[in-house]
């Protein structure tokens, strides 16, 4: 008997937004159609719903209910790319995957015969869930016998579920509340007034006149739940990875000749990507050495491109920083593509003075030469100590600057990490406290203290922070560590 599984990634746009801002994990978060007070909320997480913030409300109204509310926009193209990436990951578990055309984040999979590969279908569902969790996607998998049955179970459960018989699946689906299905608000309200709370109660309604009384959506749902509108699985054609392999006649260690081999392979990879109307996003390569070891690497251009010279230039910068203990006997390359999109231009928009594409190309060269973690940006993070209130994250896209007019230039606080230990203070300072040396002069003004205590859950901390001004008119940010009995320079105000 055929087995069908439904993989439900609930609120996929919301998951993508939270994944882009890890510090929002424990805060109320919403997805809005535009990041303005009059923007309409489209998705909400559990923390936001506790403040009675629901889809359809204005962003400004949500902020009035929860001042700590976080919100943002998600480009439909980003959601589509994420759905494509999930489909490619699901191909590792089933060759027949169908994304739901009407609901983003829902996928059906044909798991007939998977029990031969996995110890059980429960193990298969757990493997799929763990694989998606590794890339920051939360999912629930239901394995059943019908398209609608597996879909309803995946929507209603937070844990994976596997049905042993069609009767068990139908009994479970009959008890699924209608509120777990993504229906229009008017239809849900109408059914609620009639006392129709579960799918089983909905199926007891007479089919005749259903479209006239409740609309086309209710009729389509009724036929799908009854099984009268049954359609076979329509999987997306399986896409094999774009790869190329080359065996060498003798071990090769010269960077120039290895680059020439990669150029021939890259030409074939770009030609195959062009057949799928894609540009190269990332080039992964793997060298097998004469001693049996393997060396791996990857390069990514600033933007997806088909320019072979640009990709080879990044590869050359990457290879020049590597040294191999022995010669290379086999080369393997894999290309990750990106769909070609039609760039829209605005005839009335002035050309920016800064070339963002040139900046991305420069960052790509830096990453190729120094590693993918060499270009980072500071992000605010919830922390107890000042040095823990930010962290460095990899910069993937350079945001467009949005300067605003200010009446006076703001002060910038430079933070030193780690803090610089200051020499112990003397009992008698005839020239004053020379915190930054004789050239800066003694301390003439002190503001503070601002005490920070805590950290008992890890390591107890007791600090007293001060702003001090020297005779040279420089402001320093210092603190006294009570536990260590020393002064430290935390930063400087400029």
Secondary structure, 3 states (H helix, E strand, C coil): CCCEEEEECCCHHHHHHHHHCHHHCCCCEEEECCCCCCCEEEEECHHHHHCCCCCCCEHHHHHHHCCCCEEECCCHHHHHHHHHHHHHHHCCCCCCEEECCCCCCEEEEECCCHHHHCCCHHHHHHHHHHHHHCCCCCCEEEEECCHHHHHHHHHHCCCCEECCCHHHHHHHHHCCEHHHCCCCHHHHHHHHHCCCCEHHHHHCCCCCCHHHHHCHHHHHHHHHHHCCCCCCCCCCCCCCCEEEEEEEEEEECCHHHHHHHHHHHHHHHHHHHHHCCEEEEEEEEEEEECCCCEEEEEECCCCCECCHHHHHHHHHHHHHCCCCCCCEEEEEEEEEEEECCCCCCCCCCCCCCCCHHHHHHHHHHHHHHHCCCCCEEEEECCCCCHHHCEEEEECCCCCCCCCCCCCCCCCCEEEEEEEEECCCCCCCCCCCCCCCCHHHCCEEEEEEEEEEEECCCCCCEEEEEEEEEECCCCEEEEEEECCCCEEEEEEEEC
